[in-house]
Amino acid sequence: MSRKTFGSVRSRGPLVADDSLIVKGVALDVPGLASLSAALVWVGVDFVNGYSDEGAPYAGLEYATLRSGVVWLRGAVAGAAGGSVICTLPVGFRPSMRRAYVWATLSAGLCIGEVREGGEVYAFWSGGASAVFIEAIYDV
């Protein structure tokens, strides 16, 4: 199997696995992604402020370490109005600096997502409750 290198994650080098790639929260439809995901140890989050997993058919919010120093956060979250903390990630799974993302929602279009240095995960959108589809990859 050939190895391809795309992009990089700060100074830690390329993020690559079995010809599959996820960069800056964008999942590419490429071979091997499912096997990479299945090989990781996923941990569910402890929700706060009335948030919860969206439920079937969507995966719940969870995180895993891709390799030393790189974390993948993914899942669908049901929530109240945006702008409050969804969950707080434990030490060792927090980004080295605040990260901002554009995430999709089920009924409110796009939203701004943040994973902060203290581990807080936020989603900001206008309007009422909506499911948020979170994908974030960052270094710790």
C-alpha positions in Angstrom: 0.0 0.0 0.0 1.4 3.4 -0.9 1.7 6.2 1.7 0.6 9.7 0.8 1.4 12.8 2.8 -1.0 15.7 2.8 -0.9 18.8 4.9 0.7 19.1 8.3 -0.3 19.6 11.9 1.8 22.5 13.2 5.4 21.3 13.6 4.6 17.7 14.4 4.7 16.6 10.8 2.2 15.2 8.3 -1.1 13.6 9.4 -1.4 10.5 7.3 -2.8 7.0 7.8 -3.3 4.3 5.2 -4.0 6.7 2.3 -6.7 8.3 4.4 -6.8 11.9 5.6 -8.7 14.3 7.8 -7.4 17.9 7.9 -8.6 20.8 9.9 -12.0 19.2 10.6 -12.8 18.2 7.0 -13.4 14.5 6.5 -12.4 13.4 3.0 -14.1 10.4 1.5 -11.1 8.3 0.9 -10.2 4.6 1.4 -9.0 3.5 4.8 -10.8 6.1 6.9 -13.2 3.6 8.4 -10.4 1.2 9.4 -8.5 4.1 11.0 -11.5 5.1 13.0 -12.2 1.6 14.1 -8.6 1.1 15.3 -8.8 4.1 17.7 -10.0 4.0 21.3 -13.0 6.4 21.5 -14.1 8.0 24.7 -17.5 9.7 25.2 -17.8 13.1 26.8 -19.6 14.3 29.9 -22.2 16.9 28.7 -23.2 20.1 30.5 -25.8 22.8 30.0 -28.5 20.4 28.7 -26.6 19.1 25.7 -26.7 15.4 24.8 -25.9 13.0 22.0 -28.2 13.5 19.0 -28.9 9.8 18.8 -29.3 7.3 16.0 -28.4 7.3 13.2 -25.6 9.7 14.3 -22.5 8.9 16.4 -22.3 10.5 19.8 -19.7 13.1 20.7 -16.4 11.3 21.4 -12.7 11.9 21.2 -9.6 9.8 20.5 -5.8 10.3 20.1 -4.7 9.8 16.5 -1.1 9.8 17.5 1.1 11.4 20.1 -0.2 15.0 20.5 -3.1 14.9 18.0 -6.7 14.6 19.1 -9.8 13.9 17.0 -13.2 15.1 18.3 -16.3 14.0 16.4 -20.0 13.4 16.8 -23.5 14.8 16.7 -24.8 16.8 19.6 -28.4 17.9 20.5 -28.5 21.1 22.4 -30.2 24.1 23.7 -29.5 27.4 22.2 -25.9 27.8 21.0 -23.2 29.7 22.9 -22.8 27.7 26.1 -20.3 25.0 27.0 -21.2 21.6 25.5 -18.5 19.7 27.4 -15.1 20.1 28.9 -12.3 17.8 27.6 -9.9 16.3 30.2 -6.3 17.4 30.5 -4.2 15.7 27.9 -7.0 16.2 25.3 -7.1 20.0 25.2 -5.6 22.1 22.4 -2.5 24.1 22.9 -4.4 27.2 21.7 -8.0 28.0 20.9 -9.2 26.4 17.7 -12.2 27.6 15.7 -14.2 25.5 13.2 -17.2 25.8 10.9 -19.6 23.0 11.8 -23.0 22.1 10.2 -26.3 22.1 12.2 -29.4 20.2 11.5 -31.8 23.2 11.3 -29.7 26.4 11.8 -27.3 26.1 8.8 -23.7 26.5 9.8 -22.3 27.5 13.1 -18.9 28.5 14.6 -17.4 25.9 16.8 -14.5 26.4 19.3 -12.3 24.0 21.3 -10.6 26.2 23.9 -7.3 25.8 25.8 -9.2 24.9 29.0 -11.0 22.0 27.2 -14.3 23.7 26.8 -16.2 22.9 23.6 -18.6 25.6 22.3 -20.9 25.9 19.3 -22.3 29.3 18.4 -25.4 29.7 16.2 -28.5 31.9 16.0 -32.0 30.5 16.5 -33.4 27.7 18.6 -32.2 24.3 19.5 -30.4 22.3 16.8 -28.2 19.3 16.3 -24.5 20.2 15.7 -22.2 18.0 13.7 -18.8 18.3 15.3 -15.5 17.4 13.6 -12.3 18.8 15.0 -8.6 17.6 14.8 -6.0 19.6 16.7 -2.7 19.2 18.5 -2.3 19.3 22.2 
